[in-house]
Amino acid sequence: MTKRITISLPDELADEAQASGNASAYIAEALRERRRVQGDLAIMDDLWGPGWQDGIGDDDRARAARSLSDTQADAA
């Protein structure tokens, strides 16, 4: 089932969604991804307790971003 809604987005995000060719599917996927990330973070809170991410530094974040982009490039 689907529901039609009207949303307002900043210009750059609206342009990106429209450029995808199917703005509804693009936004739905972004919301699903956000839900997945929030679920993963909740699991980590359960495993390691609240505040586990406080010790993560910029170098760690950069390394994780590089790893993610390498994984995405391999999948393409």
C-alpha positions in Angstrom: 0.0 0.0 0.0 1.2 3.5 -0.7 0.2 6.9 0.5 0.6 10.2 -1.4 2.2 13.0 0.6 3.6 16.4 -0.2 7.0 17.4 1.2 9.3 20.3 0.8 13.0 19.8 0.4 16.0 22.1 0.2 16.8 22.8 -3.5 19.9 20.6 -3.6 18.1 17.6 -2.1 15.0 18.1 -4.4 17.4 18.3 -7.4 19.1 15.1 -6.3 15.8 13.3 -5.8 14.4 14.4 -9.2 17.6 13.5 -10.9 17.2 9.9 -9.7 14.4 9.4 -12.2 11.9 8.3 -9.5 11.9 10.7 -6.6 9.4 8.6 -4.6 11.5 5.5 -4.7 14.6 7.5 -4.0 13.1 9.1 -0.9 11.6 5.7 0.3 15.0 4.1 0.0 16.7 6.9 2.0 14.1 6.5 4.8 14.6 2.7 4.8 18.4 3.3 5.0 17.9 5.7 7.9 15.7 3.1 9.7 18.4 0.5 9.2 21.1 2.7 10.5 19.1 3.6 13.6 18.4 -0.1 14.2 22.1 -0.9 13.9 23.0 1.9 16.4 20.4 0.6 18.8 22.0 -2.8 18.6 25.4 -1.3 19.3 24.0 0.6 22.3 22.7 -2.8 23.6 26.0 -4.5 23.1 28.4 -1.8 24.4 26.1 0.6 26.3 25.2 4.2 25.6 28.1 6.5 24.7 30.1 3.7 23.0 30.7 6.0 20.0 32.2 8.8 22.2 35.7 7.4 21.7 35.5 7.3 17.9 37.7 10.0 16.4 37.9 11.7 13.0 40.5 9.3 11.8 38.2 6.4 12.6 35.3 8.0 10.8 37.5 8.7 7.7 38.7 5.1 7.6 35.1 3.8 7.9 34.0 6.2 5.1 36.8 5.0 2.8 36.0 1.4 3.6 32.3 2.0 2.8 33.1 3.7 -0.5 35.5 0.8 -1.5 32.7 -1.7 -0.7 30.1 0.3 -2.7 32.6 0.5 -5.7 33.2 -3.2 -5.6 29.4 -3.8 -5.7 28.9 -1.7 -8.8 
